């Protein structure tokens, strides 16, 4: 977006006509949630991470699980939606050749860097400082055999694949669609979310949540939502949905999200009352998996819609500070594992429960990641990629 001068004294950059600054602010929020999500996984929440030190306190595990469950219901799918939203305009402006070259540069180079340089370093830090294998980095690389490891950049790989598929379809069809698709209302959004929940349930019969397709790091159990939201992002970008969706829709979906949030304890009640394995919520031919999949998509789509509407209503301006945060957001996404792992390793000998360490690691991880990213994006050459 083109820069505009700050209004005198306030530091606030008001939105010019047609600007959607709130998208940048939402991306910053989602990036912060990614860092915190991995901090929560480190210290007790379900999920895999480079370094783990899990608490056993139920009073901490329940809110940790709730936090990552709510996050997972929408935050990565939201990233796909927002990324896809700008693709039709960029594709039309640059043309297929330049657009693909730009995507390969901005997405492909970080993928190669992460897999061949960054991921071995992260693994070595845990191997050396947490597991106590005191060998040199060169010795470690001599026996290293996980060279295809995209880590958190599985999202970037999926986004690149989705984008190339979009370009391929556009080139194959070679036609401009003139039909407009009206913005959906709350009822249609909810029904669509339920449909995606049913599809997710069917996928999870064979690929439960947590099953990872190696070496790319994809979890098929979540990809029904990712594909749907990427597609909706393309449609929204072409049909001006973000400017035309009524604020009342966001209000209704926010209420829906609150009601669904209050439903979460029911999952715990069902598990205890029926004495079922918690894995039945993750997949397989179980009605509990269907219930959870539908709930997950319903609350996820509700949160996304609410954030878009409330963001447009109240956050469609920016500040110099938020401009810096937004500029560093992609670098934070790439480099936050280094910051978070380093903080966790420094705290490993602290004689406190992991839940207490989380209170230190989560905010420190967010601040440290943005500070590091702010320096990285200033490096000549790097700033043209990320």
C-alpha positions in Angstrom: 0.0 0.0 0.0 1.2 3.5 -0.7 2.4 5.4 2.3 0.6 8.4 3.6 1.7 11.0 6.1 0.7 10.8 9.7 -1.9 13.2 10.9 -0.3 15.9 13.0 0.5 14.9 16.5 -1.5 11.6 16.7 0.7 9.3 14.7 -2.4 7.9 13.2 -2.5 7.3 9.5 -6.2 7.5 8.5 -7.5 5.2 5.7 -7.6 6.8 2.3 -10.6 6.0 0.1 -10.7 2.3 -0.6 -7.8 1.4 1.7 -8.1 -1.7 3.8 -5.5 -1.1 6.5 -7.3 -3.4 8.9 -6.1 -6.4 6.9 -2.6 -5.6 7.9 -3.6 -5.3 11.5 -5.4 -8.6 11.4 -2.3 -10.2 9.9 -0.3 -8.9 12.8 -2.8 -10.4 15.2 -2.7 -13.7 13.5 1.1 -13.7 13.5 1.1 -13.0 17.3 -1.3 -15.9 17.7 1.0 -18.2 15.8 3.9 -17.5 18.2 1.7 -17.9 21.2 0.2 -21.1 19.8 3.6 -22.7 19.6 4.5 -21.4 23.0 1.4 -23.1 24.4 2.2 -26.3 22.6 5.7 -26.2 24.0 4.5 -26.2 27.6 1.4 -28.4 27.6 -1.2 -27.9 24.8 -1.7 -30.7 22.3 0.6 -30.7 19.2 4.1 -31.2 18.1 7.0 -28.8 18.4 10.8 -28.8 18.3 11.1 -28.6 22.0 8.5 -29.7 24.5 8.2 -29.5 28.3 4.6 -30.4 29.1 2.8 -29.5 32.3 0.6 -32.0 34.0 -1.5 -29.5 35.9 -5.1 -30.0 34.7 -5.9 -26.4 35.8 -3.4 -25.3 33.2 -3.9 -28.0 30.5 -7.6 -27.2 30.1 -7.2 -23.5 29.2 -4.1 -24.3 27.1 -6.1 -26.9 25.1 -9.0 -24.4 24.7 -6.6 -21.8 23.5 -5.0 -23.9 20.8 -8.3 -25.5 19.8 -9.9 -22.1 19.2 -6.8 -20.9 17.3 -6.8 -24.0 15.1 -10.4 -23.5 14.2 -9.6 -20.4 12.2 -6.2 -18.8 12.3 -4.3 -20.7 9.6 -7.5 -20.8 7.4 -7.7 -17.1 7.9 -4.2 -16.7 6.6 -5.2 -18.6 3.4 -8.2 -16.4 3.0 -6.3 -13.1 3.4 -3.5 -14.3 1.1 -5.9 -15.3 -1.6 -7.9 -12.1 -1.4 -5.2 -10.1 -3.1 -4.3 -12.7 -5.7 -6.8 -11.8 -8.5 -5.8 -8.2 -8.5 -2.1 -9.0 -8.5 -2.5 -11.6 -11.2 -4.4 -9.2 -13.4 -1.9 -6.4 -12.8 1.3 -8.4 -13.4 0.2 -11.1 -15.9 0.7 -14.8 -15.5 4.5 -14.9 -16.1 5.5 -12.1 -13.8 3.0 -13.1 -11.2 4.4 -16.7 -11.1 8.0 -15.5 -11.0 7.2 -13.2 -8.1 5.4 -15.9 -6.2 8.3 -18.3 -6.7 10.7 -15.7 -5.4 8.7 -14.6 -2.4 7.5 -18.0 -1.3 10.0 -20.4 -2.9 13.2 -18.8 -1.5 12.0 -18.8 2.1 11.0 -22.5 1.7 14.5 -23.4 0.5 16.1 -21.3 3.2 14.0 -22.9 5.9 14.5 -26.5 4.8 18.2 -26.5 4.0 19.6 -23.9 6.4 17.2 -22.9 9.2 15.6 -26.3 10.1 19.0 -28.1 10.7 20.1 -25.2 13.0 16.8 -25.4 15.0 17.2 -29.2 15.3 20.8 -28.9 16.4 20.0 -26.4 19.2 17.5 -28.8 20.7 19.9 -31.8 20.1 22.8 -30.0 21.8 21.2 -28.0 24.6 18.2 -30.0 25.5 19.3 -33.6 24.8 22.9 -33.1 25.9 24.6 -34.4 22.8 27.6 -32.1 22.8 29.0 -32.4 19.3 29.9 -29.7 16.8 27.4 -28.4 14.3 29.4 -29.8 11.4 29.4 -33.2 13.1 25.7 -33.0 13.5 25.2 -32.1 9.9 27.3 -35.1 8.9 24.6 -37.4 10.2 21.6 -35.2 9.4 19.1 -36.8 7.1 16.0 -34.5 7.2 16.9 -32.1 4.5 13.3 -31.8 3.3 11.7 -30.2 6.4 9.6 -27.1 5.9 8.6 -26.8 9.6 6.2 -23.9 10.1 6.5 -23.0 6.4 4.2 -25.9 5.5 1.7 -23.0 5.1 4.0 -21.3 2.6 4.4 -24.5 0.6 0.6 -25.0 0.6 0.0 -21.4 -0.4 2.4 -21.7 -3.3 0.7 -24.9 -4.5 -2.7 -23.4 -4.2 -1.5 -20.3 -6.1 0.0 -22.3 -8.9 -3.2 -24.3 -9.2 -5.1 -21.1 -9.5 -2.8 -19.8 -12.2 -3.1 -23.1 -14.1 -6.9 -23.0 -14.0 -6.9 -19.4 -15.1 -4.6 -20.2 -18.0 -6.5 -23.3 -19.0 -9.9 -21.6 -18.9 -8.5 -18.4 -20.4 -11.7 -16.5 -19.9 -12.8 -13.7 -17.7 -15.9 -14.3 -15.6 -18.3 -11.4 -15.5 -20.8 -13.0 -13.1 -20.7 -11.5 -9.7 -21.3 -13.5 -6.5 -23.2 -11.7 -3.8 -21.7 -11.6 -0.3 -23.2 -14.4 1.8 -25.4 -13.8 4.9 -25.0 -15.3 8.3 -27.2 -18.3 7.5 -25.3 -19.2 4.4 -21.9 -18.8 6.2 -23.1 -21.1 8.9 -24.4 -23.7 6.5 -21.2 -23.6 4.5 -19.2 -24.0 7.7 -21.3 -27.1 8.6 -20.6 -28.6 5.2 -16.9 -28.1 5.5 -17.2 -29.7 9.0 -18.8 -32.8 7.5 -16.1 -33.0 4.8 -13.4 -32.6 7.4 -15.0 -35.4 9.4 -15.0 -37.7 6.3 -11.3 -36.9 5.7 -10.4 -37.5 9.3 -11.8 -41.0 9.2 -8.7 -41.9 7.3 -6.4 -39.0 8.3 -7.1 -38.0 12.0 -6.0 -34.6 13.3 -2.3 -34.9 14.1 -1.6 -37.3 11.2 1.1 -35.5 9.2 2.0 -36.0 5.6 5.8 -36.1 5.5 8.1 -34.6 4.5 5.9 -31.6 3.5 4.2 -31.3 7.0 0.6 -31.1 5.8 -2.2 -32.3 8.0 -5.0 -33.5 5.7 -7.5 -33.3 8.5 -7.4 -29.5 8.3 -7.1 -29.0 4.5 -10.8 -29.0 3.7 -11.0 -25.7 5.5 -7.8 -24.4 4.0 -8.9 -25.1 0.4 -12.3 -23.7 1.1 -11.0 -20.4 2.6 -8.4 -20.0 -0.1 -11.2 -20.3 -2.7 -13.4 -17.9 -0.8 -10.6 -15.5 -0.6 -10.3 -15.5 -4.3 -14.1 -15.0 -4.7 -14.1 -12.2 -2.1 -11.3 -10.4 -3.8 -13.1 -10.4 -7.2 -16.5 -9.5 -5.8 -15.6 -6.8 -3.3 -17.0 -8.8 -0.3 -14.9 -7.1 2.4 -16.4 -3.7 1.5 -20.0 -4.9 1.0 -20.5 -7.4 3.8 -22.9 -5.8 6.3 -21.6 -5.0 9.8 -24.7 -6.7 11.2 -23.5 -10.0 9.7 -20.3 -9.6 11.7 -22.3 -8.9 14.9 -24.4 -12.0 14.4 -21.4 -14.2 13.7 -19.6 -12.8 16.8 -22.6 -13.8 18.9 -22.5 -17.2 17.2 -18.8 -17.5 18.1 -19.5 -16.7 21.7 -22.3 -19.3 22.0 -20.1 -22.0 20.3 -17.2 -21.0 22.7 -19.5 -21.7 25.7 -20.3 -25.1 24.1 -16.7 -26.2 24.5 -17.0 -27.7 28.0 -19.6 -30.2 26.5 -16.7 -32.0 24.8 -15.1 -32.6 28.2 -18.4 -33.7 29.7 -19.0 -36.2 26.9 -15.5 -37.6 27.3 -15.8 -38.0 31.1 -19.4 -39.2 31.1 -18.9 -41.8 28.3 -15.3 -42.6 29.3 -14.1 -42.4 25.7 -10.5 -41.8 24.4 -9.8 -38.2 23.6 -8.6 -39.4 20.2 -12.2 -40.1 19.2 -12.6 -36.3 18.7 -9.6 -36.2 16.3 -10.8 -38.7 13.7 -12.1 -42.1 12.9 -15.7 -43.2 12.4 -17.0 -41.7 15.7 -19.9 -39.3 16.2 -17.7 -37.4 18.5 -15.4 -36.6 15.7 -18.3 -35.4 13.5 -19.5 -33.2 16.4 -16.1 -31.7 16.9 -15.4 -31.1 13.2 -18.7 -29.3 12.7 -18.2 -27.2 15.9 -14.6 -26.4 14.8 -15.7 -25.1 11.4 -18.7 -23.3 12.7 -16.8 -21.3 15.3 -13.9 -20.8 12.9 -16.0 -19.2 10.2 -17.9 -17.2 12.8 -14.7 -15.7 14.2 -13.3 -15.0 10.8 -16.4 -13.2 9.7 -16.6 -11.2 12.9 -13.0 -10.1 12.7 -13.4 -8.9 9.2 -16.5 -6.9 10.0 -15.2 -5.4 13.3 -11.8 -4.8 11.7 -13.3 -2.8 8.9 -15.5 -0.9 11.3 -13.0 0.0 14.0 -9.5 -0.7 12.7 -9.4 0.8 9.2 -6.5 3.1 10.0 -2.9 2.5 11.0 0.0 4.0 12.9 3.7 4.2 12.2 4.2 1.5 14.9 1.7 -0.8 13.3 3.3 -0.2 9.9 6.5 -1.6 11.3 4.8 -4.6 12.9 3.0 -5.3 9.6 6.2 -5.0 7.6 7.9 -7.6 9.9 5.0 -10.0 10.2 6.2 -12.5 7.5 9.7 -12.5 8.9 8.2 -13.2 12.4 6.4 -16.2 11.0 9.6 -17.5 9.5 12.0 -16.8 12.4 9.9 -17.1 15.5 10.9 -20.8 16.1 14.5 -19.7 16.7 13.4 -17.1 19.3 10.9 -19.4 21.0 13.2 -22.4 21.1 16.1 -20.2 22.5 13.9 -18.8 25.2 12.6 -22.3 26.1 16.1 -23.6 26.3 17.2 -20.8 28.6 14.3 -21.5 30.9 14.7 -25.3 30.9 16.7 -25.3 34.2 14.3 -22.9 35.9 12.7 -24.8 38.8 9.1 -24.0 38.0 6.2 -25.9 36.5 6.1 -25.6 32.7 2.8 -23.6 33.0 4.7 -20.9 34.9 7.4 -20.9 32.2 4.7 -20.3 29.6 3.9 -17.0 31.3 7.4 -15.9 30.5 8.0 -17.6 27.2 4.9 -16.5 25.4 5.2 -12.7 25.7 9.0 -12.9 25.5 8.6 -15.0 22.3 6.3 -12.4 20.7 8.4 -9.4 21.5 11.7 -11.1 20.7 10.3 -12.4 17.4 9.2 -9.0 16.2 12.5 -7.4 17.3 14.5 -10.0 15.4 12.2 -9.7 12.4 12.5 -5.9 12.4 16.2 -6.2 12.0 16.0 -9.0 9.3 13.7 -7.1 7.0 16.2 -4.2 7.0 18.9 -6.4 5.4 19.5 -5.5 1.7 18.3 -8.2 -0.6 16.3 -9.9 2.2 13.7 -7.1 2.3 12.9 -7.7 -1.4 11.8 -11.2 -0.6 10.1 -11.0 2.8 
